[in-house]
Amino acid sequence: MKTAILAFCLIATLTLVGCASKPQTFGDQLSDGHKHVDSSKQQMLNSEADYQKMRQTPVLTPTY
């Protein structure tokens, strides 16, 4: 009898925990997508600015 009660409690707990997490909605996925796009744009701007700085101060190569 105790085993049946313990098993029931375990199954009930696992069922409730499984239902507690809420999946992302389509709108949430779009908000996350916008964050990634904005982050990527900023990274690209930073890369382009670093490239321009590098071009303005070229490294001298030794001549033989």
PQR file of N, CA, C, O and H, with PARSE charges and radii, in Angstrom:
ATOM      1  N   MET A   1       0.825  -1.193   0.000 -0.4000 1.5000
ATOM      2  CA  MET A   1       0.000   0.000   0.000 -0.0000 2.0000
ATOM      3  C   MET A   1       0.873   1.262   0.000  0.5500 1.7000
ATOM      4  O   MET A   1       0.590   2.225  -0.712 -0.5500 1.4000
ATOM      5  N   LYS A   2       1.943   1.237   0.816 -0.4000 1.5000
ATOM      6  CA  LYS A   2       2.828   2.395   0.852 -0.0000 2.0000
ATOM      7  C   LYS A   2       3.526   2.583  -0.494  0.5500 1.7000
ATOM      8  O   LYS A   2       3.771   3.713  -0.917 -0.5500 1.4000
ATOM      9  H   LYS A   2       2.172   0.455   1.395  0.4000 1.0000
ATOM     10  N   THR A   3       3.839   1.499  -1.149 -0.4000 1.5000
ATOM     11  CA  THR A   3       4.487   1.581  -2.462 -0.0000 2.0000
ATOM     12  C   THR A   3       3.557   2.211  -3.483  0.5500 1.7000
ATOM     13  O   THR A   3       3.998   3.001  -4.318 -0.5500 1.4000
ATOM     14  H   THR A   3       3.640   0.581  -0.805  0.4000 1.0000
ATOM     15  N   ALA A   4       2.285   1.872  -3.429 -0.4000 1.5000
ATOM     16  CA  ALA A   4       1.312   2.439  -4.365 -0.0000 2.0000
ATOM     17  C   ALA A   4       1.149   3.935  -4.129  0.5500 1.7000
ATOM     18  O   ALA A   4       1.063   4.707  -5.084 -0.5500 1.4000
ATOM     19  H   ALA A   4       1.926   1.230  -2.751  0.4000 1.0000
ATOM     20  N   ILE A   5       1.108   4.349  -2.868 -0.4000 1.5000
ATOM     21  CA  ILE A   5       0.966   5.776  -2.544 -0.0000 2.0000
ATOM     22  C   ILE A   5       2.217   6.535  -2.990  0.5500 1.7000
ATOM     23  O   ILE A   5       2.123   7.621  -3.562 -0.5500 1.4000
ATOM     24  H   ILE A   5       1.178   3.722  -2.092  0.4000 1.0000
ATOM     25  N   LEU A   6       3.380   5.955  -2.723 -0.4000 1.5000
ATOM     26  CA  LEU A   6       4.640   6.586  -3.134 -0.0000 2.0000
ATOM     27  C   LEU A   6       4.712   6.711  -4.656  0.5500 1.7000
ATOM     28  O   LEU A   6       5.129   7.746  -5.176 -0.5500 1.4000
ATOM     29  H   LEU A   6       3.456   5.073  -2.259  0.4000 1.0000
ATOM     30  N   ALA A   7       4.310   5.670  -5.361 -0.4000 1.5000
ATOM     31  CA  ALA A   7       4.319   5.702  -6.819 -0.0000 2.0000
ATOM     32  C   ALA A   7       3.344   6.758  -7.341  0.5500 1.7000
ATOM     33  O   ALA A   7       3.656   7.485  -8.284 -0.5500 1.4000
ATOM     34  H   ALA A   7       3.972   4.829  -4.938  0.4000 1.0000
ATOM     35  N   PHE A   8       2.166   6.838  -6.724 -0.4000 1.5000
ATOM     36  CA  PHE A   8       1.178   7.841  -7.138 -0.0000 2.0000
ATOM     37  C   PHE A   8       1.725   9.247  -6.924  0.5500 1.7000
ATOM     38  O   PHE A   8       1.597  10.103  -7.799 -0.5500 1.4000
ATOM     39  H   PHE A   8       1.913   6.248  -5.958  0.4000 1.0000
ATOM     40  N   CYS A   9       2.335   9.491  -5.763 -0.4000 1.5000
ATOM     41  CA  CYS A   9       2.903  10.815  -5.473 -0.0000 2.0000
ATOM     42  C   CYS A   9       4.011  11.165  -6.459  0.5500 1.7000
ATOM     43  O   CYS A   9       4.101  12.303  -6.920 -0.5500 1.4000
ATOM     44  H   CYS A   9       2.440   8.796  -5.052  0.4000 1.0000
ATOM     45  N   LEU A  10       4.854  10.185  -6.783 -0.4000 1.5000
ATOM     46  CA  LEU A  10       5.935  10.419  -7.728 -0.0000 2.0000
ATOM     47  C   LEU A  10       5.399  10.758  -9.117  0.5500 1.7000
ATOM     48  O   LEU A  10       5.883  11.689  -9.761 -0.5500 1.4000
ATOM     49  H   LEU A  10       4.781   9.261  -6.409  0.4000 1.0000
ATOM     50  N   ILE A  11       4.413  10.012  -9.573 -0.4000 1.5000
ATOM     51  CA  ILE A  11       3.820  10.264 -10.892 -0.0000 2.0000
ATOM     52  C   ILE A  11       3.117  11.615 -10.914  0.5500 1.7000
ATOM     53  O   ILE A  11       3.221  12.356 -11.892 -0.5500 1.4000
ATOM     54  H   ILE A  11       4.020   9.256  -9.050  0.4000 1.0000
ATOM     55  N   ALA A  12       2.401  11.938  -9.840 -0.4000 1.5000
ATOM     56  CA  ALA A  12       1.704  13.225  -9.774 -0.0000 2.0000
ATOM     57  C   ALA A  12       2.706  14.382  -9.797  0.5500 1.7000
ATOM     58  O   ALA A  12       2.478  15.384 -10.474 -0.5500 1.4000
ATOM     59  H   ALA A  12       2.316  11.336  -9.046  0.4000 1.0000
ATOM     60  N   THR A  13       3.800  14.250  -9.069 -0.4000 1.5000
ATOM     61  CA  THR A  13       4.818  15.301  -9.034 -0.0000 2.0000
ATOM     62  C   THR A  13       5.449  15.486 -10.417  0.5500 1.7000
ATOM     63  O   THR A  13       5.602  16.615 -10.885 -0.5500 1.4000
ATOM     64  H   THR A  13       3.986  13.436  -8.519  0.4000 1.0000
ATOM     65  N   LEU A  14       5.808  14.399 -11.057 -0.4000 1.5000
ATOM     66  CA  LEU A  14       6.412  14.501 -12.389 -0.0000 2.0000
ATOM     67  C   LEU A  14       5.454  15.098 -13.405  0.5500 1.7000
ATOM     68  O   LEU A  14       5.867  15.853 -14.285 -0.5500 1.4000
ATOM     69  H   LEU A  14       5.684  13.483 -10.676  0.4000 1.0000
ATOM     70  N   THR A  15       4.186  14.764 -13.287 -0.4000 1.5000
ATOM     71  CA  THR A  15       3.185  15.316 -14.200 -0.0000 2.0000
ATOM     72  C   THR A  15       3.044  16.814 -14.011  0.5500 1.7000
ATOM     73  O   THR A  15       2.979  17.559 -14.988 -0.5500 1.4000
ATOM     74  H   THR A  15       3.850  14.151 -12.573  0.4000 1.0000
ATOM     75  N   LEU A  16       2.998  17.261 -12.766 -0.4000 1.5000
ATOM     76  CA  LEU A  16       2.859  18.697 -12.497 -0.0000 2.0000
ATOM     77  C   LEU A  16       4.101  19.471 -12.915  0.5500 1.7000
ATOM     78  O   LEU A  16       3.991  20.584 -13.429 -0.5500 1.4000
ATOM     79  H   LEU A  16       3.051  16.655 -11.972  0.4000 1.0000
ATOM     80  N   VAL A  17       5.262  18.904 -12.705 -0.4000 1.5000
ATOM     81  CA  VAL A  17       6.490  19.574 -13.104 -0.0000 2.0000
ATOM     82  C   VAL A  17       6.565  19.676 -14.623  0.5500 1.7000
ATOM     83  O   VAL A  17       7.014  20.696 -15.147 -0.5500 1.4000
ATOM     84  H   VAL A  17       5.351  17.999 -12.287  0.4000 1.0000
ATOM     85  N   GLY A  18       6.140  18.651 -15.328 -0.4000 1.5000
ATOM     86  CA  GLY A  18       6.154  18.678 -16.784 -0.0000 2.0000
ATOM     87  C   GLY A  18       5.213  19.716 -17.360  0.5500 1.7000
ATOM     88  O   GLY A  18       5.483  20.274 -18.424 -0.5500 1.4000
ATOM     89  H   GLY A  18       5.776  17.823 -14.902  0.4000 1.0000
ATOM     90  N   CYS A  19       4.121  19.980 -16.678 -0.4000 1.5000
ATOM     91  CA  CYS A  19       3.153  20.962 -17.157 -0.0000 2.0000
ATOM     92  C   CYS A  19       3.512  22.380 -16.736  0.5500 1.7000
ATOM     93  O   CYS A  19       2.933  23.337 -17.250 -0.5500 1.4000
ATOM     94  H   CYS A  19       3.902  19.526 -15.815  0.4000 1.0000
ATOM     95  N   ALA A  20       4.442  22.531 -15.826 -0.4000 1.5000
ATOM     96  CA  ALA A  20       4.773  23.855 -15.292 -0.0000 2.0000
ATOM     97  C   ALA A  20       5.542  24.700 -16.306  0.5500 1.7000
ATOM     98  O   ALA A  20       5.414  25.924 -16.301 -0.5500 1.4000
ATOM     99  H   ALA A  20       4.913  21.754 -15.408  0.4000 1.0000
ATOM    100  N   SER A  21       6.328  24.081 -17.165 -0.4000 1.5000
ATOM    101  CA  SER A  21       7.100  24.865 -18.123 -0.0000 2.0000
ATOM    102  C   SER A  21       6.217  25.249 -19.298  0.5500 1.7000
ATOM    103  O   SER A  21       5.483  24.426 -19.846 -0.5500 1.4000
ATOM    104  H   SER A  21       6.431  23.086 -17.169  0.4000 1.0000
ATOM    105  N   LYS A  22       6.306  26.528 -19.673 -0.4000 1.5000
ATOM    106  CA  LYS A  22       5.474  27.049 -20.759 -0.0000 2.0000
ATOM    107  C   LYS A  22       6.335  27.214 -22.010  0.5500 1.7000
ATOM    108  O   LYS A  22       7.375  27.869 -21.946 -0.5500 1.4000
ATOM    109  H   LYS A  22       6.902  27.196 -19.228  0.4000 1.0000
ATOM    110  N   PRO A  23       5.937  26.647 -23.133 -0.5600 1.5000
ATOM    111  CA  PRO A  23       6.733  26.799 -24.351  0.2800 2.0000
ATOM    112  C   PRO A  23       6.666  28.236 -24.874  0.5500 1.7000
ATOM    113  O   PRO A  23       5.715  28.965 -24.592 -0.5500 1.4000
ATOM    114  N   GLN A  24       7.674  28.625 -25.631 -0.4000 1.5000
ATOM    115  CA  GLN A  24       7.687  29.959 -26.210 -0.0000 2.0000
ATOM    116  C   GLN A  24       6.595  30.091 -27.264  0.5500 1.7000
ATOM    117  O   GLN A  24       6.319  29.161 -28.021 -0.5500 1.4000
ATOM    118  H   GLN A  24       8.446  28.033 -25.860  0.4000 1.0000
ATOM    119  N   THR A  25       5.987  31.265 -27.290 -0.4000 1.5000
ATOM    120  CA  THR A  25       5.005  31.536 -28.322 -0.0000 2.0000
ATOM    121  C   THR A  25       5.729  32.002 -29.580  0.5500 1.7000
ATOM    122  O   THR A  25       6.931  32.267 -29.554 -0.5500 1.4000
ATOM    123  H   THR A  25       6.211  32.021 -26.675  0.4000 1.0000
ATOM    124  N   PHE A  26       5.000  32.096 -30.658 -0.4000 1.5000
ATOM    125  CA  PHE A  26       5.577  32.555 -31.919 -0.0000 2.0000
ATOM    126  C   PHE A  26       6.105  33.977 -31.766  0.5500 1.7000
ATOM    127  O   PHE A  26       7.162  34.315 -32.299 -0.5500 1.4000
ATOM    128  H   PHE A  26       4.024  31.881 -30.679  0.4000 1.0000
ATOM    129  N   GLY A  27       5.367  34.806 -31.036 -0.4000 1.5000
ATOM    130  CA  GLY A  27       5.806  36.180 -30.806 -0.0000 2.0000
ATOM    131  C   GLY A  27       7.103  36.244 -30.020  0.5500 1.7000
ATOM    132  O   GLY A  27       7.966  37.072 -30.312 -0.5500 1.4000
ATOM    133  H   GLY A  27       4.509  34.531 -30.602  0.4000 1.0000
ATOM    134  N   ASP A  28       7.250  35.367 -29.015 -0.4000 1.5000
ATOM    135  CA  ASP A  28       8.489  35.316 -28.239 -0.0000 2.0000
ATOM    136  C   ASP A  28       9.667  34.943 -29.128  0.5500 1.7000
ATOM    137  O   ASP A  28      10.756  35.503 -29.006 -0.5500 1.4000
ATOM    138  H   ASP A  28       6.549  34.695 -28.778  0.4000 1.0000
ATOM    139  N   GLN A  29       9.435  33.998 -30.017 -0.4000 1.5000
ATOM    140  CA  GLN A  29      10.500  33.566 -30.912 -0.0000 2.0000
ATOM    141  C   GLN A  29      10.910  34.696 -31.861  0.5500 1.7000
ATOM    142  O   GLN A  29      12.085  34.837 -32.199 -0.5500 1.4000
ATOM    143  H   GLN A  29       8.550  33.543 -30.117  0.4000 1.0000
ATOM    144  N   LEU A  30       9.915  35.508 -32.293 -0.4000 1.5000
ATOM    145  CA  LEU A  30      10.232  36.654 -33.142 -0.0000 2.0000
ATOM    146  C   LEU A  30      11.033  37.679 -32.359  0.5500 1.7000
ATOM    147  O   LEU A  30      11.982  38.249 -32.897 -0.5500 1.4000
ATOM    148  H   LEU A  30       8.960  35.393 -32.018  0.4000 1.0000
ATOM    149  N   SER A  31      10.641  37.958 -30.969 -0.4000 1.5000
ATOM    150  CA  SER A  31      11.399  38.943 -30.182 -0.0000 2.0000
ATOM    151  C   SER A  31      12.825  38.498 -30.065  0.5500 1.7000
ATOM    152  O   SER A  31      13.740  39.319 -30.137 -0.5500 1.4000
ATOM    153  H   SER A  31       9.870  37.495 -30.532  0.4000 1.0000
ATOM    154  N   ASP A  32      13.058  37.092 -29.867 -0.4000 1.5000
ATOM    155  CA  ASP A  32      14.418  36.589 -29.734 -0.0000 2.0000
ATOM    156  C   ASP A  32      15.180  36.761 -31.050  0.5500 1.7000
ATOM    157  O   ASP A  32      16.372  37.068 -31.054 -0.5500 1.4000
ATOM    158  H   ASP A  32      12.315  36.425 -29.808  0.4000 1.0000
ATOM    159  N   GLY A  33      14.478  36.559 -32.157 -0.4000 1.5000
ATOM    160  CA  GLY A  33      15.104  36.732 -33.463 -0.0000 2.0000
ATOM    161  C   GLY A  33      15.567  38.166 -33.678  0.5500 1.7000
ATOM    162  O   GLY A  33      16.649  38.400 -34.217 -0.5500 1.4000
ATOM    163  H   GLY A  33      13.509  36.310 -32.153  0.4000 1.0000
ATOM    164  N   HIS A  34      14.752  39.117 -33.258 -0.4000 1.5000
ATOM    165  CA  HIS A  34      15.135  40.523 -33.388 -0.0000 2.0000
ATOM    166  C   HIS A  34      16.382  40.824 -32.569  0.5500 1.7000
ATOM    167  O   HIS A  34      17.231  41.603 -33.003 -0.5500 1.4000
ATOM    168  H   HIS A  34      13.873  38.926 -32.821  0.4000 1.0000
ATOM    169  N   LYS A  35      16.505  40.225 -31.398 -0.4000 1.5000
ATOM    170  CA  LYS A  35      17.696  40.438 -30.567 -0.0000 2.0000
ATOM    171  C   LYS A  35      18.939  39.934 -31.282  0.5500 1.7000
ATOM    172  O   LYS A  35      19.985  40.582 -31.248 -0.5500 1.4000
ATOM    173  H   LYS A  35      15.815  39.593 -31.045  0.4000 1.0000
ATOM    174  N   HIS A  36      18.826  38.778 -31.930 -0.4000 1.5000
ATOM    175  CA  HIS A  36      19.967  38.221 -32.646 -0.0000 2.0000
ATOM    176  C   HIS A  36      20.342  39.088 -33.841  0.5500 1.7000
ATOM    177  O   HIS A  36      21.525  39.288 -34.115 -0.5500 1.4000
ATOM    178  H   HIS A  36      17.975  38.252 -31.958  0.4000 1.0000
ATOM    179  N   VAL A  37      19.355  39.596 -34.545 -0.4000 1.5000
ATOM    180  CA  VAL A  37      19.623  40.457 -35.705 -0.0000 2.0000
ATOM    181  C   VAL A  37      20.304  41.744 -35.251  0.5500 1.7000
ATOM    182  O   VAL A  37      21.282  42.179 -35.859 -0.5500 1.4000
ATOM    183  H   VAL A  37      18.394  39.433 -34.322  0.4000 1.0000
ATOM    184  N   ASP A  38      19.790  42.352 -34.185 -0.4000 1.5000
ATOM    185  CA  ASP A  38      20.399  43.588 -33.690 -0.0000 2.0000
ATOM    186  C   ASP A  38      21.831  43.354 -33.225  0.5500 1.7000
ATOM    187  O   ASP A  38      22.715  44.172 -33.480 -0.5500 1.4000
ATOM    188  H   ASP A  38      18.995  41.998 -33.692  0.4000 1.0000
ATOM    189  N   SER A  39      22.055  42.245 -32.548 -0.4000 1.5000
ATOM    190  CA  SER A  39      23.402  41.913 -32.086 -0.0000 2.0000
ATOM    191  C   SER A  39      24.345  41.711 -33.268  0.5500 1.7000
ATOM    192  O   SER A  39      25.487  42.169 -33.244 -0.5500 1.4000
ATOM    193  H   SER A  39      21.337  41.580 -32.340  0.4000 1.0000
ATOM    194  N   SER A  40      23.867  41.030 -34.291 -0.4000 1.5000
ATOM    195  CA  SER A  40      24.691  40.788 -35.477 -0.0000 2.0000
ATOM    196  C   SER A  40      25.018  42.085 -36.204  0.5500 1.7000
ATOM    197  O   SER A  40      26.135  42.263 -36.689 -0.5500 1.4000
ATOM    198  H   SER A  40      22.939  40.657 -34.311  0.4000 1.0000
ATOM    199  N   LYS A  41      24.050  42.989 -36.279 -0.4000 1.5000
ATOM    200  CA  LYS A  41      24.301  44.283 -36.930 -0.0000 2.0000
ATOM    201  C   LYS A  41      25.380  45.050 -36.182  0.5500 1.7000
ATOM    202  O   LYS A  41      26.256  45.654 -36.801 -0.5500 1.4000
ATOM    203  H   LYS A  41      23.143  42.845 -35.885  0.4000 1.0000
ATOM    204  N   GLN A  42      25.324  45.031 -34.853 -0.4000 1.5000
ATOM    205  CA  GLN A  42      26.319  45.740 -34.054 -0.0000 2.0000
ATOM    206  C   GLN A  42      27.704  45.123 -34.243  0.5500 1.7000
ATOM    207  O   GLN A  42      28.698  45.844 -34.337 -0.5500 1.4000
ATOM    208  H   GLN A  42      24.612  44.540 -34.350  0.4000 1.0000
ATOM    209  N   GLN A  43      27.772  43.804 -34.297 -0.4000 1.5000
ATOM    210  CA  GLN A  43      29.052  43.134 -34.523 -0.0000 2.0000
ATOM    211  C   GLN A  43      29.623  43.498 -35.891  0.5500 1.7000
ATOM    212  O   GLN A  43      30.831  43.687 -36.031 -0.5500 1.4000
ATOM    213  H   GLN A  43      26.965  43.218 -34.221  0.4000 1.0000
ATOM    214  N   MET A  44      28.773  43.594 -36.877 -0.4000 1.5000
ATOM    215  CA  MET A  44      29.232  43.945 -38.223 -0.0000 2.0000
ATOM    216  C   MET A  44      29.749  45.386 -38.255  0.5500 1.7000
ATOM    217  O   MET A  44      30.779  45.665 -38.868 -0.5500 1.4000
ATOM    218  H   MET A  44      27.792  43.441 -36.762  0.4000 1.0000
ATOM    219  N   LEU A  45      29.032  46.299 -37.595 -0.4000 1.5000
ATOM    220  CA  LEU A  45      29.489  47.687 -37.538 -0.0000 2.0000
ATOM    221  C   LEU A  45      30.845  47.787 -36.842  0.5500 1.7000
ATOM    222  O   LEU A  45      31.722  48.528 -37.286 -0.5500 1.4000
ATOM    223  H   LEU A  45      28.195  46.073 -37.097  0.4000 1.0000
ATOM    224  N   ASN A  46      31.011  47.050 -35.765 -0.4000 1.5000
ATOM    225  CA  ASN A  46      32.285  47.058 -35.040 -0.0000 2.0000
ATOM    226  C   ASN A  46      33.413  46.511 -35.918  0.5500 1.7000
ATOM    227  O   ASN A  46      34.520  47.049 -35.922 -0.5500 1.4000
ATOM    228  H   ASN A  46      30.299  46.448 -35.404  0.4000 1.0000
ATOM    229  N   SER A  47      33.130  45.451 -36.655 -0.4000 1.5000
ATOM    230  CA  SER A  47      34.145  44.854 -37.538 -0.0000 2.0000
ATOM    231  C   SER A  47      34.541  45.824 -38.643  0.5500 1.7000
ATOM    232  O   SER A  47      35.720  45.958 -38.969 -0.5500 1.4000
ATOM    233  H   SER A  47      32.230  45.014 -36.652  0.4000 1.0000
ATOM    234  N   GLU A  48      33.560  46.493 -39.210 -0.4000 1.5000
ATOM    235  CA  GLU A  48      33.850  47.448 -40.272 -0.0000 2.0000
ATOM    236  C   GLU A  48      34.663  48.627 -39.746  0.5500 1.7000
ATOM    237  O   GLU A  48      35.572  49.105 -40.426 -0.5500 1.4000
ATOM    238  H   GLU A  48      32.602  46.385 -38.944  0.4000 1.0000
ATOM    239  N   ALA A  49      34.346  49.097 -38.547 -0.4000 1.5000
ATOM    240  CA  ALA A  49      35.103  50.203 -37.953 -0.0000 2.0000
ATOM    241  C   ALA A  49      36.537  49.774 -37.662  0.5500 1.7000
ATOM    242  O   ALA A  49      37.469  50.540 -37.906 -0.5500 1.4000
ATOM    243  H   ALA A  49      33.608  48.709 -37.995  0.4000 1.0000
ATOM    244  N   ASP A  50      36.725  48.570 -37.145 -0.4000 1.5000
ATOM    245  CA  ASP A  50      38.077  48.066 -36.892 -0.0000 2.0000
ATOM    246  C   ASP A  50      38.867  47.928 -38.189  0.5500 1.7000
ATOM    247  O   ASP A  50      40.065  48.209 -38.219 -0.5500 1.4000
ATOM    248  H   ASP A  50      35.968  47.948 -36.947  0.4000 1.0000
ATOM    249  N   TYR A  51      38.210  47.500 -39.251 -0.4000 1.5000
ATOM    250  CA  TYR A  51      38.878  47.355 -40.547 -0.0000 2.0000
ATOM    251  C   TYR A  51      39.319  48.720 -41.078  0.5500 1.7000
ATOM    252  O   TYR A  51      40.418  48.857 -41.614 -0.5500 1.4000
ATOM    253  H   TYR A  51      37.237  47.271 -39.227  0.4000 1.0000
ATOM    254  N   GLN A  52      38.456  49.728 -40.926 -0.4000 1.5000
ATOM    255  CA  GLN A  52      38.812  51.070 -41.385 -0.0000 2.0000
ATOM    256  C   GLN A  52      40.001  51.620 -40.596  0.5500 1.7000
ATOM    257  O   GLN A  52      40.881  52.267 -41.164 -0.5500 1.4000
ATOM    258  H   GLN A  52      37.563  49.617 -40.490  0.4000 1.0000
ATOM    259  N   LYS A  53      40.025  51.361 -39.286 -0.4000 1.5000
ATOM    260  CA  LYS A  53      41.169  51.808 -38.472 -0.0000 2.0000
ATOM    261  C   LYS A  53      42.452  51.125 -38.935  0.5500 1.7000
ATOM    262  O   LYS A  53      43.505  51.758 -39.008 -0.5500 1.4000
ATOM    263  H   LYS A  53      39.310  50.835 -38.825  0.4000 1.0000
ATOM    264  N   MET A  54      42.361  49.842 -39.244 -0.4000 1.5000
ATOM    265  CA  MET A  54      43.521  49.097 -39.694 -0.0000 2.0000
ATOM    266  C   MET A  54      44.026  49.644 -41.030  0.5500 1.7000
ATOM    267  O   MET A  54      45.237  49.717 -41.244 -0.5500 1.4000
ATOM    268  H   MET A  54      41.505  49.329 -39.185  0.4000 1.0000
ATOM    269  N   ARG A  55      43.140  50.022 -41.912 -0.4000 1.5000
ATOM    270  CA  ARG A  55      43.539  50.546 -43.219 -0.0000 2.0000
ATOM    271  C   ARG A  55      44.185  51.918 -43.094  0.5500 1.7000
ATOM    272  O   ARG A  55      45.049  52.271 -43.897 -0.5500 1.4000
ATOM    273  H   ARG A  55      42.157  49.963 -41.738  0.4000 1.0000
ATOM    274  N   GLN A  56      43.773  52.697 -42.091 -0.4000 1.5000
ATOM    275  CA  GLN A  56      44.338  54.040 -41.920 -0.0000 2.0000
ATOM    276  C   GLN A  56      45.765  53.983 -41.374  0.5500 1.7000
ATOM    277  O   GLN A  56      46.556  54.892 -41.624 -0.5500 1.4000
ATOM    278  H   GLN A  56      43.072  52.410 -41.439  0.4000 1.0000
ATOM    279  N   THR A  57      46.095  52.950 -40.647 -0.4000 1.5000
ATOM    280  CA  THR A  57      47.452  52.814 -40.088 -0.0000 2.0000
ATOM    281  C   THR A  57      48.042  51.495 -40.554  0.5500 1.7000
ATOM    282  O   THR A  57      48.047  50.521 -39.802 -0.5500 1.4000
ATOM    283  H   THR A  57      45.453  52.211 -40.444  0.4000 1.0000
ATOM    284  N   PRO A  58      48.538  51.448 -41.783 -0.5600 1.5000
ATOM    285  CA  PRO A  58      49.093  50.198 -42.289  0.2800 2.0000
ATOM    286  C   PRO A  58      50.389  49.824 -41.563  0.5500 1.7000
ATOM    287  O   PRO A  58      51.111  50.688 -41.065 -0.5500 1.4000
ATOM    288  N   VAL A  59      50.656  48.563 -41.517 -0.4000 1.5000
ATOM    289  CA  VAL A  59      51.872  48.060 -40.903 -0.0000 2.0000
ATOM    290  C   VAL A  59      52.973  48.067 -41.949  0.5500 1.7000
ATOM    291  O   VAL A  59      52.793  47.571 -43.061 -0.5500 1.4000
ATOM    292  H   VAL A  59      50.070  47.861 -41.922  0.4000 1.0000
ATOM    293  N   LEU A  60      54.114  48.633 -41.583 -0.4000 1.5000
ATOM    294  CA  LEU A  60      55.223  48.679 -42.523 -0.0000 2.0000
ATOM    295  C   LEU A  60      55.882  47.310 -42.615  0.5500 1.7000
ATOM    296  O   LEU A  60      56.102  46.633 -41.611 -0.5500 1.4000
ATOM    297  H   LEU A  60      54.261  49.036 -40.679  0.4000 1.0000
ATOM    298  N   THR A  61      56.185  46.931 -43.832 -0.4000 1.5000
ATOM    299  CA  THR A  61      56.873  45.663 -44.029 -0.0000 2.0000
ATOM    300  C   THR A  61      58.349  45.957 -44.336  0.5500 1.7000
ATOM    301  O   THR A  61      58.678  46.925 -45.022 -0.5500 1.4000
ATOM    302  H   THR A  61      56.006  47.481 -44.648  0.4000 1.0000
ATOM    303  N   PRO A  62      59.209  45.111 -43.818 -0.5600 1.5000
ATOM    304  CA  PRO A  62      60.639  45.364 -44.076  0.2800 2.0000
ATOM    305  C   PRO A  62      60.984  45.150 -45.548  0.5500 1.7000
ATOM    306  O   PRO A  62      60.442  44.262 -46.206 -0.5500 1.4000
ATOM    307  N   THR A  63      61.887  45.973 -46.045 -0.4000 1.5000
ATOM    308  CA  THR A  63      62.345  45.807 -47.430 -0.0000 2.0000
ATOM    309  C   THR A  63      63.786  45.312 -47.396  0.5500 1.7000
ATOM    310  O   THR A  63      64.573  45.747 -46.555 -0.5500 1.4000
ATOM    311  H   THR A  63      62.328  46.694 -45.510  0.4000 1.0000
ATOM    312  N   TYR A  64      64.121  44.440 -48.271 -0.4000 1.5000
ATOM    313  CA  TYR A  64      65.465  43.836 -48.309 -0.0000 2.0000
ATOM    314  C   TYR A  64      66.234  44.323 -49.485  0.5500 1.7000
ATOM    315  O   TYR A  64      67.382  43.924 -49.681 -0.5500 1.4000
ATOM    316  H   TYR A  64      63.482  44.087 -48.954  0.4000 1.0000
TER
END
